[in-house]
Amino acid sequence: MSRRPLLQLAAGAGFLAALAVVVVVIVAASGSGKGGDPTQIVEGGTVDALLAKSPQQRLTIGRADAPVHLYEYGDLQCPYCKAFSAEEIPAVIEGPVDAGKAKITFRNLLIIGPDSLPAGAAAIAAGEQGRGWNYIETFYRNQGEENSGYVTEDFLEAVARAAGVADMAT
């Protein structure tokens, strides 16, 4: 066998190996089965601690007279929104929001699927009781796989309880 076919074979094998690694990473990340279980709601205390220093009104956190008003557009089923919530939002809340320099208003952006509507409506209802951000952050920390059917009444109520929503009927 000449050198050229061996190099092509090696390059092809290397490509297939790299492709296999990428597929394994994607499958492992998306099929982890974590989240979306109403009997396994986590991090309610962590969320309470994060949000304890700033006032909430509806889906806004921070002082009403804060000079900077930020808007976060998100879908509670969106894994990228969840990542933003976990990686960026805590620093903003613990920094300028808690210092009274900024406030953040969450706006529901219903882009993932039909379950995004009841998830967003539940966040609005929690916001009416002063627990909107607790609900949003708790939902993200317990998010299931998008459009998998995990957004059930049981799940929404479990998130609301963990978020400290007092009146479930409302």
Backbone bond lengths (Angstrom), bond angles and torsions (degrees), N, CA, C in turn:
res aa  C-N    CA-C-N  psi(-1)  N-CA   C-N-CA  omega(-1)  CA-C   N-CA-C  phi
1 M - - - 1.448 - - 1.517 108.17 -
2 S 1.314 116.01 134.57 1.460 119.01 179.81 1.527 110.43 -77.12
3 R 1.287 115.36 170.02 1.462 121.78 -175.26 1.529 112.72 -67.40
4 R 1.309 118.17 -37.09 1.472 122.39 -176.35 1.528 111.99 -61.78
5 P 1.340 120.44 -50.62 1.462 119.40 178.09 1.533 112.78 -61.20
6 L 1.348 117.43 -33.95 1.464 119.73 177.35 1.526 111.21 -64.98
7 L 1.322 116.39 -41.42 1.467 120.22 177.97 1.526 110.84 -64.99
8 Q 1.327 116.34 -40.02 1.468 119.76 178.06 1.523 110.56 -65.57
9 L 1.311 116.97 -40.74 1.459 121.29 178.29 1.533 110.41 -64.01
10 A 1.321 116.78 -43.71 1.468 121.08 179.28 1.528 110.71 -64.61
11 A 1.315 117.42 -41.73 1.465 121.20 178.97 1.522 110.28 -64.59
12 G 1.321 116.59 -42.03 1.465 120.78 177.94 1.514 111.92 -63.62
13 A 1.325 116.92 -42.58 1.468 120.94 178.00 1.521 110.72 -64.50
14 G 1.318 116.57 -40.74 1.474 120.38 177.91 1.524 111.52 -63.14
15 F 1.327 116.04 -41.67 1.458 120.43 177.80 1.519 110.71 -62.62
16 L 1.329 117.09 -45.10 1.467 121.11 179.41 1.529 111.52 -63.42
17 A 1.307 117.00 -38.28 1.468 120.39 178.55 1.528 109.94 -65.56
18 A 1.317 116.64 -44.32 1.468 120.11 178.43 1.523 110.79 -63.81
19 L 1.311 117.40 -41.19 1.451 121.91 177.96 1.528 110.67 -62.00
20 A 1.321 116.74 -41.86 1.466 120.86 179.02 1.519 111.30 -62.31
21 V 1.335 117.43 -40.11 1.464 121.22 178.02 1.518 110.39 -63.49
22 V 1.317 117.32 -44.20 1.464 121.15 179.21 1.530 110.44 -61.72
23 V 1.319 117.20 -44.61 1.470 120.59 179.43 1.519 110.78 -62.12
24 V 1.321 118.05 -43.15 1.465 121.40 179.32 1.532 110.30 -61.73
25 V 1.321 117.46 -43.62 1.462 120.83 179.50 1.525 110.68 -62.95
26 I 1.314 117.91 -43.94 1.469 121.34 179.45 1.516 110.73 -63.95
27 V 1.303 117.78 -46.27 1.469 121.17 -179.50 1.524 110.20 -63.81
28 A 1.314 116.90 -42.79 1.474 120.07 -179.53 1.520 110.91 -64.27
29 A 1.317 116.94 -40.04 1.467 120.38 -178.78 1.516 111.73 -71.02
30 S 1.305 117.92 -39.98 1.460 119.65 -175.08 1.509 113.22 -88.03
31 G 1.296 118.16 -24.59 1.447 120.43 -175.99 1.509 113.74 -106.69
32 S 1.328 117.23 26.93 1.451 119.97 -175.23 1.509 112.83 -70.01
33 G 1.329 118.02 -21.13 1.449 121.01 179.46 1.516 113.33 75.99
34 K 1.317 118.50 2.95 1.457 121.28 -179.65 1.518 109.15 -82.40
35 G 1.318 115.13 145.52 1.458 120.50 176.47 1.508 112.53 85.62
36 G 1.313 114.02 164.27 1.448 120.55 176.58 1.510 115.02 78.48
37 D 1.325 118.29 8.00 1.460 121.61 -177.84 1.526 109.34 -105.00
38 P 1.334 118.00 114.74 1.465 119.79 -177.34 1.522 113.91 -64.23
39 T 1.318 117.95 -16.24 1.471 120.18 179.03 1.523 112.16 -91.72
40 Q 1.330 116.88 -2.68 1.471 121.14 -175.87 1.531 112.01 -128.65
41 I 1.311 118.46 42.92 1.468 121.18 -179.74 1.527 108.74 -73.15
42 V 1.330 116.04 129.16 1.463 121.66 -175.91 1.530 111.74 -123.75
43 E 1.299 115.04 164.05 1.462 126.11 170.38 1.521 115.50 69.45
44 G 1.322 118.92 20.48 1.456 120.31 175.49 1.517 111.94 -60.18
45 G 1.333 117.55 -41.55 1.462 121.60 178.66 1.511 112.75 -66.05
46 T 1.329 116.53 -38.22 1.462 121.39 177.60 1.522 110.55 -62.58
47 V 1.318 116.05 -42.26 1.465 121.29 178.83 1.529 110.06 -65.32
48 D 1.333 116.98 -45.62 1.469 120.19 178.66 1.523 111.00 -56.69
49 A 1.336 116.94 -44.41 1.462 120.93 -179.92 1.528 111.47 -63.80
50 L 1.322 117.02 -41.23 1.466 121.28 179.42 1.519 111.80 -61.81
51 L 1.330 116.62 -39.10 1.464 120.94 -171.71 1.526 114.00 -98.22
52 A 1.309 118.88 -0.01 1.465 122.77 -170.64 1.527 114.49 -65.28
53 K 1.309 119.27 -27.71 1.462 121.56 -172.16 1.523 114.67 -88.23
54 S 1.322 117.82 -11.15 1.463 119.87 -175.20 1.518 111.28 -121.89
55 P 1.329 116.76 141.85 1.465 120.05 179.14 1.529 111.11 -72.37
56 Q 1.323 114.47 154.03 1.466 121.34 176.33 1.516 109.73 -123.67
57 Q 1.294 115.22 142.09 1.456 121.33 170.40 1.514 106.41 -141.28
58 R 1.321 114.73 119.74 1.458 122.57 -173.80 1.528 109.57 53.18
59 L 1.313 119.39 -120.80 1.463 121.53 -179.13 1.531 111.43 -105.57
60 T 1.321 115.68 29.62 1.459 121.90 176.88 1.519 109.24 -117.25
61 I 1.322 115.51 134.87 1.461 120.94 173.27 1.523 108.45 -118.77
62 G 1.322 114.90 135.26 1.457 121.38 -179.62 1.516 110.50 122.36
63 R 1.304 115.07 166.66 1.465 120.33 -179.06 1.524 110.44 -66.16
64 A 1.313 115.57 140.28 1.472 121.13 -178.56 1.524 111.56 -60.06
65 D 1.346 117.52 -31.52 1.457 121.13 -177.23 1.536 113.42 -94.83
66 A 1.340 117.01 14.09 1.467 120.08 178.88 1.529 109.49 -59.51
67 P 1.327 116.97 135.87 1.474 119.27 -175.98 1.525 115.23 -70.45
68 V 1.328 118.16 -20.58 1.467 121.45 179.97 1.522 108.24 -115.28
69 H 1.328 115.51 131.97 1.467 121.33 179.04 1.524 108.05 -119.12
70 L 1.326 115.64 113.40 1.461 121.96 178.11 1.521 109.28 -99.54
71 Y 1.314 116.21 148.74 1.458 121.76 176.14 1.520 108.20 -122.19
72 E 1.315 115.09 128.35 1.455 120.91 174.88 1.521 107.14 -108.66
73 Y 1.317 116.71 121.93 1.453 121.97 175.99 1.521 107.22 -102.12
74 G 1.337 116.31 122.99 1.449 118.89 -176.82 1.509 112.67 -153.44
75 D 1.301 114.75 158.58 1.464 123.94 173.77 1.515 105.47 -113.32
76 L 1.314 117.52 125.14 1.461 120.63 -175.55 1.521 113.15 -62.73
77 Q 1.321 118.80 -17.27 1.464 121.72 175.65 1.528 113.05 -89.61
78 C 1.304 117.68 -8.04 1.469 122.22 -172.33 1.531 111.80 -78.51
79 P 1.343 118.10 120.46 1.462 119.78 179.69 1.534 113.04 -66.51
80 Y 1.316 118.30 -28.53 1.462 120.56 177.24 1.531 110.45 -72.20
81 C 1.322 116.01 -36.95 1.466 120.34 175.85 1.520 109.85 -65.13
82 K 1.320 116.67 -39.88 1.464 121.64 177.04 1.531 109.65 -60.46
83 A 1.322 116.93 -45.82 1.466 120.80 179.75 1.527 110.77 -61.59
84 F 1.327 117.37 -42.70 1.465 121.27 177.46 1.523 110.30 -61.58
85 S 1.328 115.66 -42.04 1.457 121.44 178.92 1.526 111.36 -61.45
86 A 1.316 116.85 -39.28 1.459 121.06 -178.19 1.528 112.73 -78.89
87 E 1.328 116.85 -36.52 1.460 120.81 -171.15 1.531 114.23 -95.38
88 E 1.313 118.57 -29.36 1.465 120.46 -173.27 1.526 114.67 -114.76
89 I 1.308 116.63 -42.65 1.469 121.08 -173.08 1.534 113.13 -60.63
90 P 1.340 121.01 -41.75 1.467 118.71 -178.89 1.534 113.58 -56.28
91 A 1.315 117.66 -41.21 1.466 120.49 179.64 1.522 111.61 -65.62
92 V 1.318 117.25 -35.94 1.464 120.66 178.49 1.529 110.01 -68.85
93 I 1.342 116.29 -42.94 1.465 119.52 179.96 1.529 110.07 -66.82
94 E 1.331 117.87 -48.41 1.456 121.21 -177.40 1.517 113.02 -69.86
95 G 1.319 117.60 -18.70 1.457 121.90 179.38 1.521 111.56 -97.66
96 P 1.327 116.64 -100.60 1.464 119.94 -173.12 1.531 115.46 -65.02
97 V 1.324 118.96 -31.21 1.470 119.21 179.91 1.528 109.81 -69.32
98 D 1.334 117.19 -51.79 1.463 120.10 179.96 1.523 112.16 -63.86
99 A 1.323 117.70 -26.52 1.462 121.72 178.29 1.531 112.42 -81.00
100 G 1.326 117.44 -4.40 1.463 120.86 179.95 1.517 114.46 81.50
101 K 1.311 117.13 10.28 1.463 121.23 -177.98 1.523 113.09 -91.22
102 A 1.330 116.95 -16.40 1.472 120.37 -177.71 1.521 109.62 -150.05
103 K 1.312 114.55 158.51 1.463 122.14 171.17 1.523 106.61 -134.64
104 I 1.328 115.68 154.46 1.466 120.79 -179.00 1.519 108.45 -124.95
105 T 1.314 115.96 131.92 1.460 121.69 173.70 1.521 108.43 -112.47
106 F 1.336 115.23 126.70 1.464 121.21 177.19 1.517 108.67 -86.66
107 R 1.306 116.50 132.31 1.462 122.85 176.18 1.523 108.34 -119.75
108 N 1.326 115.54 124.35 1.463 120.54 178.22 1.517 110.23 -67.48
109 L 1.296 115.44 127.56 1.456 122.65 176.06 1.524 105.70 -121.16
110 L 1.305 116.67 100.47 1.467 121.92 -171.27 1.528 110.04 -86.19
111 I 1.349 115.36 90.44 1.465 119.58 -174.53 1.523 114.09 -120.19
112 I 1.320 118.52 -18.72 1.462 120.28 -172.40 1.519 112.40 -80.35
113 G 1.307 117.59 -47.15 1.455 119.05 -177.57 1.514 111.44 174.97
114 P 1.329 116.90 -174.92 1.462 120.85 -174.60 1.528 114.22 -61.41
115 D 1.338 118.70 -28.77 1.462 120.01 178.83 1.520 112.93 -71.88
116 S 1.316 117.20 -12.50 1.459 120.42 177.59 1.528 111.19 -67.10
117 L 1.318 116.83 -29.89 1.470 120.55 -178.88 1.526 112.34 -66.07
118 P 1.337 120.50 -53.74 1.467 118.25 178.40 1.530 112.49 -65.04
119 A 1.324 118.15 -32.23 1.467 120.92 177.39 1.524 109.78 -62.91
120 G 1.320 116.51 -47.16 1.468 120.76 179.00 1.514 112.57 -66.35
121 A 1.329 116.78 -39.09 1.471 120.61 178.70 1.525 110.66 -64.01
122 A 1.323 116.86 -38.55 1.461 120.17 178.50 1.529 110.80 -65.90
123 A 1.324 117.55 -36.93 1.463 120.81 176.88 1.528 110.28 -63.98
124 I 1.321 116.65 -41.83 1.471 120.70 178.03 1.523 110.08 -62.60
125 A 1.342 117.14 -43.82 1.468 121.03 178.86 1.529 110.59 -62.45
126 A 1.335 117.35 -40.96 1.470 120.31 176.82 1.519 110.34 -64.13
127 G 1.323 116.15 -37.02 1.461 120.69 177.97 1.514 112.67 -62.69
128 E 1.305 117.06 -32.87 1.464 120.82 177.40 1.525 111.45 -65.63
129 Q 1.329 116.26 -18.94 1.464 120.68 177.98 1.537 111.75 -105.89
130 G 1.328 116.38 14.92 1.453 120.43 177.40 1.521 114.21 75.84
131 R 1.334 117.06 18.35 1.463 121.12 -178.26 1.533 111.85 -125.84
132 G 1.323 116.48 24.94 1.462 120.88 -176.60 1.518 113.69 -60.74
133 W 1.325 116.91 -49.02 1.460 119.29 -179.23 1.519 111.59 -69.76
134 N 1.333 117.06 -33.47 1.463 119.08 175.04 1.528 109.42 -60.82
135 Y 1.329 116.02 -41.78 1.460 120.61 -179.84 1.527 110.45 -65.03
136 I 1.307 117.47 -49.01 1.465 122.22 -177.47 1.524 110.70 -58.42
137 E 1.328 115.66 -51.43 1.464 119.76 -177.23 1.534 111.86 -66.56
138 T 1.330 117.25 -37.26 1.467 120.07 177.58 1.521 110.23 -68.13
139 F 1.327 117.62 -40.23 1.469 121.26 177.62 1.527 109.58 -59.31
140 Y 1.342 116.71 -50.90 1.462 119.33 -178.72 1.525 111.66 -57.27
141 R 1.317 117.31 -40.72 1.464 121.01 -178.00 1.536 112.48 -69.68
142 N 1.314 116.92 -13.59 1.466 121.85 -178.81 1.522 112.24 -121.26
143 Q 1.305 116.53 12.67 1.461 122.89 -176.78 1.525 111.70 -57.89
144 G 1.324 115.63 138.44 1.462 121.74 174.27 1.517 110.07 -96.52
145 E 1.309 115.48 -169.54 1.458 120.74 178.89 1.530 109.27 -72.41
146 E 1.307 116.93 132.98 1.459 120.77 -174.68 1.528 111.96 -56.25
147 N 1.322 114.38 140.36 1.466 123.33 178.26 1.525 114.04 54.89
148 S 1.330 117.02 28.43 1.459 120.07 -179.67 1.526 112.29 -94.42
149 G 1.338 117.29 -1.74 1.451 120.83 179.59 1.518 114.21 89.98
150 Y 1.323 118.05 7.92 1.463 120.70 -178.97 1.527 113.16 -73.19
151 V 1.336 117.70 -19.88 1.466 120.58 -178.37 1.530 108.22 -79.30
152 T 1.321 114.58 79.86 1.459 122.60 179.27 1.525 108.98 -104.92
153 E 1.319 116.00 169.81 1.454 119.74 176.14 1.532 110.45 -59.84
154 D 1.321 117.24 -39.99 1.472 120.80 178.30 1.528 111.27 -61.40
155 F 1.336 116.78 -43.61 1.457 120.27 179.48 1.524 110.97 -64.67
156 L 1.329 117.02 -47.10 1.463 120.87 -179.41 1.525 111.12 -60.17
157 E 1.327 117.49 -41.71 1.462 120.78 179.19 1.527 111.50 -68.91
158 A 1.322 117.78 -37.19 1.465 120.70 178.00 1.528 110.64 -64.72
159 V 1.326 117.26 -41.10 1.463 120.96 176.82 1.527 109.36 -64.60
160 A 1.323 117.42 -42.93 1.469 121.01 179.81 1.531 110.89 -61.38
161 R 1.328 117.10 -44.28 1.475 119.83 177.82 1.522 110.65 -60.15
162 A 1.336 116.79 -46.31 1.465 120.99 -179.87 1.526 111.65 -64.21
163 A 1.333 116.14 -28.76 1.469 121.32 -179.93 1.525 112.40 -83.93
164 G 1.318 116.50 -3.28 1.463 119.39 177.58 1.507 114.96 84.38
165 V 1.312 117.86 20.33 1.460 121.39 176.54 1.524 108.05 -72.49
166 A 1.329 116.34 122.59 1.472 120.42 -172.73 1.533 113.49 -81.90
167 D 1.314 116.70 -42.89 1.464 120.90 -172.89 1.523 109.67 -106.26
168 M 1.323 116.70 97.26 1.462 121.65 -177.78 1.516 112.06 -67.04
169 A 1.300 118.27 -32.22 1.461 120.99 -179.12 1.529 110.70 -64.06
170 T 1.293 116.41 -37.14 1.469 120.59 178.93 1.503 110.27 -70.35
